[in-house]
Amino acid sequence: MKELESVLTVFRNSTKCEVTVWEGDAAAPGALKPVASTVAKPVPPDALPPADSDETIVTNGGTVRVASIRYRGLAFLAVGPCLDQSLPEQLYLDLLKPLIVQVYRTRLEVEHTAQELSDRFEEISLLYTIGEILGRTVSLEDAAKTILNEISEIVGSSTGAILVHDEPSNSLSVVAATGAGTENLPAIWVFDPESVSARVFRTEHEVISEADEPVGYVEETYRKGVMLSVPIMWTTPEGGEPLGVINLSGRTSRTPYTAGDQKLVRAIATQIGTAIQNVRLVKASVEQDRLLQEMHLAHDLQMKLLPNPSVASPLAKVTARVVPADSVGGDFYHLFRIQRDCTGVMIGDVSGHGYRAALIMALIMSASAIHAQNTEGPAEMLSALLDSVREELRTTEMHVSVFYAIIDHRSHNITYANAGHPHAFVYGATEKFERLRAIDPPLGMVESAPTELSYPWRAGHDLMVLFTDGISDARNAADERLGEDIVLETILMHKDLPVEEISMHVFDLLDEHMGDIPARDDLTLVLIKS
């Protein structure tokens, strides 16, 4: 341990006292060995006192004071002999022991953090894989097979199947399977009373079937021990729509599926629903004009990824509205309940239009849902988000303007990071709109991480206003821009109304300005009170 050796060396040079640290297993004290020492021949392990005791050992060179330290194992700290005999070794021991304890504590924290990052890396890697599938696959079977193999490898399952609902027959058809016993599996009727897959699809709740529990005759062919069944959901603002079921069995480690396994499969099942919907759209787009129509439908489906404003209740009163343009775009917003007293809000715009922008937007929505719950603040979240989409932004030559804020309702404060998003405001104590300025460029333009700022927030008074440039750049028949100022003036005029009514006034303003002229870009507005 280089850091431990550095601490001992500094201590030796400062106090003229020799120092040694032993490590070992508390159950086998005889296996102790010195891991850091300022002397060539430290006190032998058999001379050390019992665990959880402090003793003085007399050696040829003088006295040595020894104390034990508990961490993940057992350690002993010995101080002495000291060149200066005017002060007792116990005084030096009391001075040094807290520093050594902190060294061990820091080591454990670093190991724990590394394990957490390793676990999260698997989730992000799987999101990358699904994003690639969305961009290159035109076969539903190929997409499902690839995703199933990836999930099986990460969770450690030797058999599994993905079943997709077929509306005409009202049955669950196997579109991908892996492992023994998964060849030519028949469809399962949705109301099959014995099938676990049918029950999971109907109830929209996951099920863990133990090895001795009965399952349907189709599932019996590939169920090896415990089976985890998770519904494949397509999430919309109105709720969830079941699309199918994923079954995993044959646990290679012979251990139960953990809560972490279930959480991961549940998150990925949602992504499978997105993959299924997008692959279906691409498969249906055979002719160019049909493809254009389906792209419009893809944008509508894309908008369904956006959360319902009720996500923020009861901490905040939120309204959010997106009016899509004719083509597929990259506008998005997201809302998060963070711990008990915080609300997270994000708004952004992927540069450009088309299918690539929509895919980047979908990847950002998926990755941010994970990062928002596992980062400390807005700057750290946007930095993690950039790491997740950096390669996609580079290969597509796109960038993303994004604003992310956390409203702490307990401390009455906003912390935010703004990467190139110009239209973010708070109406607060100054009785006018203050811009939450963009001090960093959009994600994908530079390698540096975003910075973080704060702003006071008063519940019951302040209003946060976020919108994309589709609103301020809206054109009328004379090709005149609406502009930012009139939007803020309209909001200010109606600021005391409920947020839903304020939003209606803004879009009435847009309708009056544009008339019959179609929007060139998505129109996105988010308003927040608390």
N, C-alpha and C positions, 0 to 999 in steps of 0.2 A: 504494500500500500504506500505509494509515493507520498500521498497527502499526509499519512500518519508519520512517515519518516521525517517529513519537513517540519511537522509540529514538534517532534521530539528534538530535532536538531536545534531549532530556535530556542526551545526551552532549556536545553543543555548549555547553549552559549550564553543565555541570560542569567541562569541561576548557578552554573557550575555544578549541577547535580546530574548524575547519570540516570537514564530512564530506559525501561524495557517494557514491551507489551507482548503478552502471550495470548494465543487463541486456541480454542479447542471445543470439544463437545462437552456439554455439562454432564452428560451421562458417563463420560469416560475421561475424567480429569488427567489420567496418566498420558493421554495422547496430546497434551498441550505442547505447543512449539512457539518459540519466539518469532514474531513477524516483523518487529521493528525494535532496534536497540541502538543506544549510543556507545555501548561497550562491546568489546570483542567477545568476552566470555560472560554472558549474563548468568544470573542465579539459575541453577538447574531446576526443571519442572517439579521434581520430587520434593524440593524445599519449599514450594509454594503452600500457602495456607488453604484450608477448605474453602469451597465456594461461599459467597455471601459473608465473608469475614475480612477484617483488616488486621494485619499482624506486622510486627517488626522482625526482620531476619538479620542476624549478626553474621557478617562475612569478614574475611581477612582485610578487605579494604575499608570496612566501616559498617554502618547500619543501613539497612534497606527497608523502607516502608512499603507494604504491598496491600492493594485493595482489588476486589473482584468487580467486574462489570458485566451485567446481563444485557444482551441484545438478542439476535437470533440464536446465538450460541453462548459461549462463555469466554470471557477475556479477563486477564489479570494485568494490572498496571503496577509497576514497581519503580519507586523513586529513591535514589541513593546508590552508592555513597555520595555525599555532597562535600565539595572542597571547603566550603564555608560551614563550619560546625556551629556557628552562633545561633542558627535558626533550626528548629526541628524539621525532620523530613515530612512529618504529617502536614505541616503548613504548606510545603510545596506540593504534596499530594492533593490536598484540598483545592489548590489553585489549578492543577493540571487536569484533574479527573473530569470536571464538566466539559472541558475542551475535547477530551478523548471520547466522551459519551456523544457529543455533538458530531464528531467525525463518523462514528458508527451509525448514528441516526441519519445523517446525510447519505451515507452509502445505501442504507435500506430504502430511503426515499427515491434515490436515483434508480435503483433496481425496480422499484414499483412503477415509477414513471415509464421506464423503458418497456416494462411488460404491458402497461396500458397503451403505449404507442404501438407496440407490436399487434395487440388485439385490434386497435382501430385501423391499422394498416390493412388488415384483411378485409374489413368492411369497405374501405375506400377503394381498394383494388378491385373488389367485386363490382362496385359502382362504375369504375372505369370499364370493366369488361362489358357490362350491360350497355354503357354508352356506345362502345364500339359496335356491339351487335345492332343497336338501333340504327347506326349509320350505314351498315354494309349488308344487312340480311334482308332478303325478300321472301324467305321461306319460314313460315311459322314453326315448322318442325325443326329446322336447323337452329333457329333462335332458342327454342325451348330446350333442345338437346344440349347446346353449349352451356346455357345457364345452369341446367340441372347438374352437369358434370362439375362445374365450378363450385356450386353449393355443396355437392356431395363431398368434394375434396376438402373444403374448408371445415365442414361440420364433422367429417369422418364417418360417412355412411356408405355402405357397399351396394345398397339397392335403393331404388327410388323411382318415382313416376310423377309426371306433370299431367294433370287432366284439365281439359278446357271444356267449358259448357257449350253444348250445341243446341241452339234454340229450337230448330225444327223438331228434333227428337226429344228435347228436354232431358238430355243425358250428358254425362261427363265422359268425353272421349280422351283416350291416352294419346298425347302428341309427342311425348318423349318418355323414355324409360331407360334405366340402367341397372345392371346386375342380373344374376340368374333368375329365371322365371318371369321375365318381363317381355317375352316375345309374343306378338299377336294378341295382346290383351283386349278383351271386348269392352264396349262402353258400359257405363253404370247409370241406371235410371236414377234421376235426382231424388225420387221418393222411395228408393230401395230401403226397407226397414233395417237391414242388417249391415249395410255399407257404412263404414266410418267416413269415407270420402263424401258420400251423399249427405250425411248429417253435418259435416263441417261446412259444406257448401250452403246448406239451408240455414244453419244457425250463424254462419260467418264468424265462428269461434274455433280456435285451434284445439286439438285434442292429442294427448299422448296415450296411446294404447299399449298396455303392458303385454308381455309375451303370452300370458294366459287368458287375455281378454278376447272375446269373439270379434271377428271382422268379417267383411263380405268375402264371397268366394273369389272375386277377382283380386282383392288385396291379399288374400291368403297365399296366393302364388308367389308373392315377392316379400311378404312380411317376414323378417328375420329378427325375432326378439321384439324389442320395443319399437313402436312406429310413431313418428311425429307427423301429424297432419295439420297443415296450415292453409287457410283460404287465400286464394289469389284475388286481391281486391283492386278495383279501379276507383280511386278516391275522387269524389266530386264535392263541390260546395254544399250540395244537398245531402250528402252522406256517401256511404260506400256501396259499390255495386260488385257482387261476387262474379268473377269470371271463370274460376276453376279452383283446383286444389293441388297442392304439392305434398307428396308423401315421401318421407325419408325413413329408412330402416337399415338393419344390418350394421349397427354401431360398431366400428372397428376397434374402438378402445374398450368395449364391453362396459362402459360406464353410462349412467343415465344422461339424457339430454339436459343440459344446464339451462338456467334462466337466460344466460348470455346466448346460448345456441338458439333458444326460442326467439329472443329479441332480434337476432341477426336474420334468421329465416323469415320472421314476420316482416322485417323491413325490406328484404329482398323480394318477398312475395309481392309486395306492392310494386316494385320495379318490374317484376315479371308481367304484371298487369299492364304497365306502360309499354313494355316490349311487345306484348300480344296485340295491343291496340294499334301501335305504330306499324308493326309488321302487316297486320290486316289491311291497313290503309295503303301501304306500298304495294301489296299483292293485288289490291283492287284497282290500282292505277295502271291500266294497260295502255290506254291511249293518252296522248298529250292533253287534250281538253279534259278528259276524265281525271287525269293526274292533277290538273289545276283545281278542279272542283274538290278533290280529296284533300289537297293542301289547305283549302279553306276550312274543310272539316277538321283537319289536323290542328289548325289554330284554335278552333272552338274547343276541341278536346284538350288542347294545351292549356286553355284558360281554366279548365276544370281542375288543373293541378293547384290552382291558387286557393288558399285556405279561406274558409268562411270567417268573417270578422268576429263571430261569436267566440273564436278561439281565445281572444283576449279577455273575455268576460270572466268574472265580474270586476276585475281590476281596472279595466279601461273601457271607454265607449269608443268603438272604432267603426268607421265605414270605409269601404274600399270598393272602387268601381273601375273596371277595365272595359273600354269599348274598343274591340279589335278593328284594325284596318282591314282592307280587302285581302292583303297577303299575310302569310305567316310572319310573325315578328318575334321580338325578343323582350318585350316588356314583362316585368314580373314584380310581385310583392310577396312578402312572407310575414307571418305573425307567429310569435312563440310565447308560451307561458314558461318563464324561467324561474325555477324555485317557487317560492310562495308569494313574493312581493315585487316581482319584476315582470315587465312586459318587453319583449323584443320585437322590433319592427324593421323590416328591410324593404327597400324598393330599388329597382335598377332597370337597366336597359342594355341588352346585348347589341353591339354595333351591327348594322346591316339587317337584312331580312332573309326570308327563305327558310328552308328546312334545316340548314346548318345552325342558324341562329336559334331556331326552336329547340334543337337538340342541346345546344349549350345551355339554354334556359332551363330545360328539364334536368340536366346534370347539376346545375347550380341549385335548383330547388331541392334535389335529393341530398346533395352534399351538405347544404346549409342546415338541413333538418338535423343532421348528426352533429355538425360542428357547434351549432348554437347551444346544445345541451352539454357540451364537453370542453368549452373554452371559458376563460375568465372574463373577457370583455370584448367590445366591438373590434378593436384593432387585432386582437389575437384571432377572433373568428374570421375576419376578412383575410388575414394572413393564411390561416388554414384553408380557407376556401380557395385562395389563389393557388396554393400548393396542389389542391385537388383538380383544378381545371387548367393549370398552366400549360400542359402539353397540348390540350385541345385548342386553347386560344392561340398557341404558336402555330400549329398546323393549319388552322383555319384562317390565320391572320386577322383575328377578331379581338376586341377588347370589351370590357364590361364596366359601365359606370354604375356604381352601387353605393347606397347609403344604408348604414346599419346603426341603430340606436337601441340602447337599453334604458327604459324608464324605471327607476327605482322608486316605487310608491312609498316606501318607508323613509328613505333619506331625502325624498323630494329633489331628485337630481337626475339629469340625463347625461349619460356617457355615449359618445358616438364616434364613428369613424366614417369619413366621407371620401370615397375614391372617385372623384370626377363627376359627382352628381350635383348639378347646379341648383335644383329646385327643392330645397329643404329649409323649412322655416319654423319658428316658434313665436307665437304671440304670447308674450309674458309680461313681466313687471314693467317693462318700458312702455307698455301700451301701444306698441307697434310691432310689426313683424321684424324679427331678427333672423338673418340668414345663418344657418348652420353650414358654414362655408366648406367648400371642397379644397382641402389643402394638399391632397394627394391626387395623382393622375389615375385614370381608370385602370382596373385590374388588367394585366396583360401588356401594358405599355412599358413598365419598368419592373425590375426584379425586387426592389426594396419593399419592405412590409409597410402597410398603412399605419398612420399615427392615430392617436386618440385624444379627444377633447371632451369637456363637460360643460353643462349649462343647467341653471336652476329650473325646477319644475314645480309649479303650484297646482295641487289637485283642486278641481272645481273652478279653476280660472283659466289656466293656460291651454293653448290649442296648438297642436303640431300639424303642419301642412306639408305634404309630400306629393309631388306630381312629376311626370315625365315631360320631356320636351315636346311630345305630341300635342299637349294642351297649349303651351305658349306659342308653338309654331303653327297652330291651326290657321288655315288660309280661307279667305272668302273668295267670292267671284272675281274680285279685283286683285287677287293674289296678295292681299294685305295680311300680315301676321296679327294674331290676336294680341300677343305680348303678355309678359309676366305681370305687369303692374295692374292691369284691369282685373286679372284673375284674383290677385291679392285684395284689391279694393272690394270686389264682390264678396269675398270671404269675410273681410273685415266688417262689411255692412250687416252681415247676418251671423256674426260670430257667437251671439248668445243663443242661437237656435240649436236644436239637436244636430249632431253631425250628419245624420241622414238628410236633413232638410238643407243644410249648407251645401252638401254635395249636389242636390237637385238644382240649386240656384246656379252653381258653376256649370253644370251641363246644359241648363237652359241658356246660359250665356254663350256656350259653344254652339248650340243649335241656332241661335239668333245670328251669330257671326258667320257661320259656314253656310247656312241655308241648305241648298241641295248639293253643295260641293262635297264629295266624299273625302274622308280623312286620309291624309297621306301616311299617317303613322298611328300606332295605338295611342289611345287616350287613357291615361292611368292616374287616378287620384286616390290618396289615402289621407284621412283626417282622424285625429286622435284627441280625445279628452279623457279626463279621469276624475 
